[in-house]
Amino acid sequence: MPRIGGGGGPFVPPQTQAAQTQQTQQAQKSDFASKVQQASTQGTEAARTQQAKQTQQSQLTGKAKDIAKRLANGALTQKEATREFVGLVIEERFPAFKKKKKKKNKDDEEQSAEEQLEEAVTELIHRDPALAKRLESQFQKLATKG
């Protein structure tokens, strides 16, 4: 059957199933390669974040063990140990409250926001005998492990 408008122009034969399959496979390979590269980049960032969290957690655990050992040796009272531990937790969870080292005069009774929060939480813990006892037992466990 002749073409409309004349017989001119190239005749493009329909693609075979094998050619279509080959093109599809090439597209999938390039798409897969880009996905692998993207996943490895995201994985690297996630691994870095996880490693930073683990490092921070191990530092916090080490500091808590140090407090527990000093409490066990009698260098700290239970209330001082609780206050130091609360300070560590505040420092880790609320970095905006970090202590600003300042020299205090004997007459200067002003406290930083972190110090006020430490004092409030320490008093709260000591008012609740069950919570104070649980914290004390955890300190004892940490002191014997390290």
Secondary structure as GFF3:
##gff-version 3
##sequence-region A 1 146
A	DSSP	alpha_helix	17	73	.	.	.	ID=ss1
A	DSSP	alpha_helix	78	93	.	.	.	ID=ss2
A	DSSP	three_ten_helix	95	97	.	.	.	ID=ss3
A	DSSP	alpha_helix	113	127	.	.	.	ID=ss4
A	DSSP	alpha_helix	129	145	.	.	.	ID=ss5
###
